[in-house]
């Protein structure tokens, strides 16, 4: 697919190949603006930054497509995007807005994240250590109702048994490792990306609107 627009200028080059600006427009259309600027100059600046932010989402999607192809993974077909794209505040807080929206927007990114998560191996000692260091997370429902302090005065019977929560803890740690592997992969993969003017990273200090926010 030719990534160039009618005027021949793409949003970015990934491995020297163009990524069309129309793909950025799709993301902009389905992610509501979060800035509430009322001044015209403020609105213009916010929209410029929003385009740069959306470009990051599109580039991550393109990189994930290529990574899936290289790994022999087949993401599900892309569906027509919902209006607006729903992303929870919890996911934004945990992942940053760029990655949270990328995962909501991109089947390839979700497929790659699932593959990276499946590759993680969680040592038994890490599971046990997590259980021992976080007693507040393993109080029984009855202990919670009584307001038991997990760090003082709790009895052994106030906690869910280790064997009962082992698989859930291991899965949570595996998910965290998978996300970190995804972050690390994306940082490396973005080194091969060139952005055209108006599509730089929002935090790139080379443009006057830059700000460090994800």
Secondary structure, DSSP 8 states (H G I E B T S, - for coil): -----TTS--SEEETTEEE-HHHHHHHHHHS-------SHHHHHHHHHHHHHHHHHHHHHHHHHHHHHHHHT----------SS----HHHHHHH-HHHHHHHHH-HHHHHHHHHHHHH----HHHHHHHHHH-GGGGB-HHHHHHT--TTTT--GGGB--HHHHHHHHHHHHHHHHHHHHHHHHHHHHGGGEEE-TT-S-TT-TTSTT-----
